[in-house]
Amino acid sequence: MNRSEKLFRQAEEVLVGGVNSPVRAFRAVGGTPVFFKSGRGSVLVDVDGKKYIDFLGSWGPLILGHAPAPVVAAAVRAVKQGSSFGAPTSLELELAQRVRRVYPRVEQIRFTSSGTEACLSALRLARGYNGRSMIVKFAGCYHGHGDSLLVAAGSGALTLGHPTSAGVPPELARLTVVLPYNDPAALKSAFAQWGPRIAAVIVEPVVGNMGVVAPSGPFLAALRSVPRRHGALLIVDEVMTGFRLAPGGAQELLRLQADITCFGKIIGGGFPVGAFGGRKNIMRKLAPLGPVYQAGTLSGNPVAMAAGAATLDLLRQRPPYALLRDRTDALVHGVRERARRHGQDVTVNAVGSMFTVFFTKEPVTDLASAEKSDTKLYARFFHGLLQRGVYFPPAQFEAAFVSAAHSARDIDKTIAAVDRVFREL
């Protein structure tokens, strides 16, 4: 028994399921989760001293890799001054200014401590802004574990949602309309049926939470026009894509304009940070200026603000986006070529530095097509890579990430490992 196995057995006694976030438990792929002790650049080291090329990146925040020196230095400087004050600091202003520089429609911003907080607060704000109660989301998009968002589609294309978690009241779920992603006709039909009651549409502009799925042109066109035509707000969840796909995130890449944008992950530089922001006339509905209440003791935490500002500065000073694209393209091409060579039916979706290897031969454009993937085969693929020192997401329906710290040698070693795994599947 290795140290990870021993630690997991101990953790199961004191932590629910042995973890603090469900997907870490490896239930989707089987086996025992790996316990890590350090990370540097593109490499993770587990408690037994084994090294892994990391394509999880803490689920997306680590665009610069693990422990980049300027970010670490900024966090250390901040923590030496005090870890939290529960009062304003100039660091909050400095990070907000950096966000607004590349997201001009984010005229005002409110920091939170997680992307989940940002999304559920954005929904409350949208409801308070226009006095409506219903929201629209898309199947397969994940926006955190807020009650209104843990909802699946009903039995028909245009039925109201039902809870996907115990503890979510059916009465609340019925205020959420769940539609297929990449289906503009469904969006138009939903507004034809419930338009005056819909407060907002919330969407991942490029999905990462059913694996990576890109939006179609007609779907983007509908997102741009349909909600506004009916007086609803468009909330774009850039928790995962913000500052990753381009300096201005998916909105810059896709020419999409949000009324409210949600952030997380990268803007914290590896620390727990979320944020939501938009036009002043919307944001001023928030307390203390308006009637929509939202608060957080650790919101704007100075250590996280400093790390986030250092990260955004590095992204602006030395933009890594072309390198990230090249590295990701090389990896994706290698995986596809090895799959063909060994007769494996896979579809590899990639946008920028995000990618997913789906074990299905069909195109993946929405949740229904993603769910056709062979999850048992993905589990074998995952463990085969893990044994060879490559760490992919421990679930088929999650995004993988390339960082600026990944070298050409990392990519070549990963493709070689994929080749060996495909040969043995």
C-alpha positions in Angstrom: 0.0 0.0 0.0 1.4 3.4 -1.0 1.1 6.6 1.0 -1.8 7.9 -1.0 -3.8 4.8 -0.2 -2.9 5.1 3.5 -3.8 8.8 3.6 -7.1 8.2 1.7 -8.2 5.6 4.3 -7.4 8.0 7.1 -9.2 10.8 5.2 -12.4 8.7 4.8 -12.7 8.7 8.6 -12.7 12.5 8.9 -13.6 14.0 5.5 -16.9 13.2 3.7 -15.9 10.6 1.1 -12.3 11.3 2.0 -12.3 14.5 -0.1 -13.5 18.1 0.0 -14.9 18.1 -3.6 -16.6 15.0 -5.0 -14.7 14.5 -8.3 -11.4 14.2 -6.4 -12.6 10.9 -5.0 -11.9 9.1 -8.3 -15.4 7.6 -8.3 -15.8 8.2 -12.1 -12.6 6.3 -12.9 -12.1 4.0 -9.9 -9.1 3.5 -7.8 -7.6 5.6 -5.0 -7.0 9.3 -5.5 -3.4 10.5 -5.6 -2.3 12.8 -2.8 0.1 15.5 -3.9 2.7 17.3 -1.9 4.1 19.8 -4.4 4.0 21.3 -7.9 6.4 23.2 -10.0 5.9 24.4 -13.5 4.2 21.6 -15.4 5.0 18.9 -12.9 3.2 17.5 -9.8 4.9 15.4 -7.2 2.9 13.0 -5.1 3.4 11.9 -1.5 5.5 8.9 -2.6 7.8 11.1 -4.7 6.4 10.1 -8.1 6.3 12.9 -10.7 3.5 13.6 -13.2 3.1 15.9 -16.1 -0.1 17.8 -15.0 -2.9 18.6 -17.5 -5.4 19.3 -14.7 -3.9 22.6 -13.5 -6.1 22.6 -10.4 -9.1 22.5 -12.7 -8.0 25.5 -14.8 -6.5 28.3 -12.7 -2.8 27.5 -13.3 -2.3 29.0 -16.8 1.3 29.8 -15.9 1.9 26.4 -14.3 2.5 25.6 -10.6 4.2 28.1 -8.3 5.4 30.8 -10.8 8.0 32.8 -9.0 6.4 36.3 -9.4 3.0 35.1 -8.2 4.5 33.3 -5.2 6.5 36.4 -4.4 3.4 38.7 -4.6 1.4 36.3 -2.3 4.2 36.1 0.2 4.6 39.9 0.3 0.8 40.3 0.9 0.6 37.6 3.6 3.4 39.2 5.5 1.3 42.3 5.8 -1.7 40.4 7.1 -3.8 37.6 5.7 -7.2 39.2 6.0 -8.7 42.5 7.3 -12.4 42.3 6.5 -12.0 45.8 5.3 -11.0 47.6 2.0 -7.5 47.4 0.6 -5.9 49.0 -2.5 -5.2 45.5 -3.8 -8.9 45.0 -4.6 -8.9 48.2 -6.6 -5.8 47.1 -8.5 -7.1 43.7 -9.5 -10.5 45.2 -10.5 -8.7 47.7 -12.7 -6.8 44.9 -14.4 -10.0 43.0 -15.1 -11.8 46.1 -16.5 -8.8 46.9 -18.8 -9.6 43.8 -21.0 -13.3 43.5 -20.2 -14.6 47.0 -20.9 -18.2 46.0 -20.4 -17.4 45.1 -16.8 -17.7 48.6 -15.6 -18.0 47.6 -12.0 -17.1 44.3 -10.3 -17.8 42.5 -7.0 -15.2 40.0 -5.8 -16.2 36.7 -4.1 -14.3 33.7 -2.8 -15.3 31.2 -5.5 -16.8 30.9 -9.0 -19.9 29.3 -7.4 -20.5 32.4 -5.3 -20.0 34.6 -8.4 -22.6 32.7 -10.4 -25.3 32.4 -7.8 -24.8 36.1 -6.9 -25.1 37.0 -10.6 -28.4 35.2 -10.8 -29.8 36.9 -7.7 -28.7 40.3 -9.2 -30.4 39.5 -12.5 -33.6 38.6 -10.8 -33.4 41.7 -8.6 -32.6 43.9 -11.6 -35.5 43.1 -13.8 -38.0 41.7 -11.2 -38.4 38.4 -12.9 -37.9 34.9 -11.3 -37.1 32.4 -14.1 -33.6 31.6 -15.5 -32.4 29.6 -18.5 -29.4 27.3 -18.4 -28.1 24.7 -20.7 -27.7 21.0 -20.0 -24.1 20.1 -19.4 -23.0 23.6 -18.3 -22.0 23.7 -14.7 -22.1 27.0 -12.8 -21.4 25.9 -9.3 -23.6 24.2 -6.7 -26.3 26.9 -6.2 -29.8 25.5 -5.8 -31.1 27.1 -9.0 -28.3 25.5 -11.0 -28.4 21.9 -9.7 -31.3 21.3 -12.1 -31.7 18.9 -15.1 -34.1 19.2 -18.0 -37.6 17.8 -17.7 -38.9 14.9 -19.8 -39.7 17.1 -22.8 -37.8 19.7 -24.8 -39.7 22.5 -23.2 -40.5 21.4 -19.7 -39.3 23.0 -16.5 -36.4 21.6 -14.6 -36.2 19.0 -11.8 -33.6 18.8 -9.0 -30.4 16.8 -9.5 -29.5 17.0 -5.9 -31.3 16.2 -2.7 -32.0 19.4 -0.8 -33.0 21.4 -3.9 -36.8 22.2 -3.6 -38.8 21.2 -6.7 -40.6 24.5 -6.4 -37.2 26.3 -7.0 -36.2 23.9 -9.7 -39.3 24.8 -11.6 -38.0 28.3 -12.0 -35.1 27.0 -14.1 -35.5 26.1 -17.8 -32.9 23.7 -19.0 -32.2 23.6 -22.7 -29.8 21.7 -25.0 -26.5 23.4 -25.6 -26.0 24.5 -29.2 -29.7 24.5 -29.9 -30.8 28.0 -31.0 -34.3 26.8 -31.8 -34.8 25.6 -28.2 -33.7 29.0 -26.9 -36.2 30.9 -29.1 -39.0 28.5 -28.2 -38.3 28.9 -24.5 -38.6 32.7 -24.8 -41.7 32.4 -26.9 -43.3 30.4 -24.0 -41.9 32.2 -20.9 -40.2 35.4 -22.2 -41.8 37.9 -19.8 -40.9 35.7 -16.8 -37.2 35.0 -17.7 -34.7 37.1 -15.8 -31.5 35.8 -17.4 -29.8 33.2 -19.5 -26.6 31.8 -18.0 -24.1 30.0 -20.3 -20.5 28.7 -20.4 -19.4 30.3 -23.7 -17.1 27.3 -24.3 -18.2 24.5 -22.1 -15.6 22.7 -19.9 -17.9 20.8 -17.6 -19.2 18.1 -20.0 -15.8 18.1 -21.5 -14.8 20.8 -23.9 -17.6 21.7 -26.3 -17.5 24.8 -28.6 -20.6 26.9 -29.5 -21.9 26.9 -33.0 -22.3 30.1 -35.0 -26.1 29.9 -35.0 -26.1 29.3 -31.2 -23.9 32.3 -30.6 -26.2 34.4 -32.8 -29.2 33.4 -30.7 -27.4 34.2 -27.5 -26.5 37.6 -28.8 -30.1 38.5 -29.8 -32.8 36.5 -28.1 -32.4 37.4 -24.4 -32.1 41.1 -25.2 -35.1 41.1 -27.4 -37.2 39.9 -24.5 -35.6 42.1 -21.8 -33.6 39.3 -20.2 -29.9 39.5 -19.2 -27.1 37.4 -20.6 -24.8 36.0 -17.9 -21.6 34.6 -19.4 -19.8 32.2 -17.1 -16.1 32.8 -17.8 -15.0 31.2 -14.5 -13.0 28.7 -16.7 -12.5 30.6 -19.9 -11.7 34.0 -18.5 -8.2 35.1 -19.4 -7.5 31.5 -20.6 -8.7 31.6 -24.2 -7.6 35.2 -24.9 -6.8 38.2 -22.9 -10.5 39.1 -22.9 -11.5 35.4 -22.5 -14.2 33.7 -24.6 -16.1 36.9 -25.1 -13.1 38.4 -27.0 -12.6 35.2 -29.0 -16.3 34.7 -29.9 -17.3 38.4 -30.1 -19.9 37.8 -27.4 -21.1 40.6 -25.1 -22.4 39.8 -21.7 -24.6 41.9 -19.4 -23.0 40.2 -16.4 -19.7 38.2 -16.5 -18.6 35.7 -13.9 -15.0 35.1 -13.2 -12.9 32.7 -11.1 -9.8 30.4 -11.4 -7.2 32.4 -13.2 -8.0 35.8 -11.6 -7.0 34.3 -8.3 -3.6 33.2 -9.4 -4.1 29.8 -7.7 -6.0 31.2 -4.7 -9.7 31.1 -4.0 -11.2 34.0 -5.9 -14.4 34.6 -7.9 -16.0 37.8 -9.2 -19.0 39.0 -11.2 -19.3 42.3 -13.0 -21.2 44.2 -15.6 -22.7 47.6 -16.5 -23.0 50.1 -13.8 -26.8 50.4 -14.0 -27.0 46.6 -13.3 -24.2 46.4 -10.7 -25.6 49.3 -8.7 -28.6 47.2 -7.7 -26.2 45.5 -5.3 -26.0 46.4 -1.7 -24.9 48.9 -0.3 -26.2 50.9 -3.3 -29.2 48.8 -4.1 -31.7 46.2 -2.7 -29.9 43.0 -3.8 -27.9 41.7 -0.9 -24.6 39.9 -1.4 -21.6 39.8 1.0 -18.5 37.8 2.0 -16.1 38.2 4.9 -13.1 37.0 2.8 -14.2 38.6 -0.4 -11.3 40.7 -1.8 -8.8 38.8 0.4 -5.5 40.6 0.0 -3.4 37.6 -0.5 -5.6 36.3 -3.3 -5.9 39.8 -4.8 -2.1 40.1 -4.9 -1.6 36.7 -6.6 -4.3 37.5 -9.1 -2.9 40.8 -10.0 0.6 39.3 -10.5 -0.9 36.6 -12.7 -2.8 39.1 -14.9 0.3 41.3 -15.2 2.4 38.3 -16.4 -0.3 37.4 -19.0 -0.3 41.0 -20.2 3.5 41.5 -20.3 4.3 38.1 -21.9 1.1 36.9 -23.6 1.3 33.1 -23.8 -1.8 32.5 -26.0 0.0 31.6 -29.2 2.3 29.2 -27.4 -0.6 27.7 -25.6 -2.4 27.1 -28.9 0.6 25.6 -30.5 1.3 23.2 -27.6 -2.4 22.2 -27.4 -2.6 21.7 -31.2 0.5 19.5 -31.1 -0.9 17.4 -28.3 -4.3 17.1 -29.9 -2.9 16.2 -33.3 -0.7 13.5 -31.6 -3.6 12.0 -29.7 -5.8 11.9 -32.8 -3.0 10.3 -34.9 -2.2 7.6 -32.3 -5.9 6.9 -32.0 -6.2 6.2 -35.7 -3.0 4.2 -35.6 -4.4 1.9 -32.9 -8.0 1.8 -34.1 -9.4 3.7 -31.1 -12.6 5.6 -31.6 -12.1 9.0 -30.0 -13.2 12.5 -30.6 -10.8 15.2 -29.3 -12.4 18.6 -28.8 -10.1 21.6 -28.2 -10.5 25.4 -28.0 -7.4 27.4 -27.2 -5.6 25.6 -24.3 -8.6 23.5 -23.2 -9.2 20.0 -24.6 -11.0 16.7 -23.9 -10.5 13.2 -25.3 -14.0 11.7 -25.6 -14.2 8.0 -26.1 -16.8 8.1 -28.9 -16.4 8.3 -32.7 -19.3 10.7 -33.0 -18.9 14.5 -32.9 -19.5 16.0 -29.4 -21.6 19.1 -29.6 -23.9 18.9 -26.5 -24.5 16.8 -23.4 -26.5 14.1 -25.2 -23.6 13.4 -27.6 -21.0 13.7 -24.8 -22.9 11.0 -22.9 -22.4 8.5 -25.7 -18.7 8.3 -24.6 -17.4 5.0 -23.2 -16.7 6.1 -19.6 -15.2 2.7 -18.7 -12.7 3.0 -21.5 -11.8 6.5 -20.5 -11.2 5.2 -16.9 -8.7 2.7 -18.3 -7.1 5.4 -20.4 -6.8 7.7 -17.4 -5.1 5.0 -15.2 -2.8 4.0 -18.0 -1.6 7.5 -18.3 -1.4 7.9 -14.5 0.9 4.8 -14.3 3.1 6.5 -16.9 3.4 9.8 -15.1 0.7 11.8 -16.9 -2.2 13.3 -14.9 -5.4 13.9 -16.8 -8.9 14.8 -15.3 -10.2 11.9 -13.3 -13.5 11.9 -15.2 -14.5 11.7 -18.8 -16.7 14.8 -18.7 -14.1 17.3 -17.6 -11.7 19.7 -19.4 -8.0 19.2 -19.5 -5.6 22.2 -19.7 -2.3 23.1 -21.2 -0.2 25.7 -19.3 2.5 28.1 -20.3 4.9 25.9 -18.3 4.3 22.8 -20.6 7.4 22.3 -22.8 7.6 20.7 -26.2 9.3 17.8 -24.4 6.3 17.5 -22.0 4.0 17.2 -25.1 6.2 14.6 -26.8 6.4 12.5 -23.6 2.6 12.7 -23.2 2.0 11.6 -26.8 4.4 8.7 -26.3 2.4 7.7 -23.2 -0.9 8.0 -25.0 0.5 5.8 -27.8 1.4 3.1 -25.3 -1.9 3.3 -23.5 -3.9 3.1 -26.8 -1.9 0.1 -27.8 -3.0 -1.7 -24.6 -6.7 -0.7 -24.4 
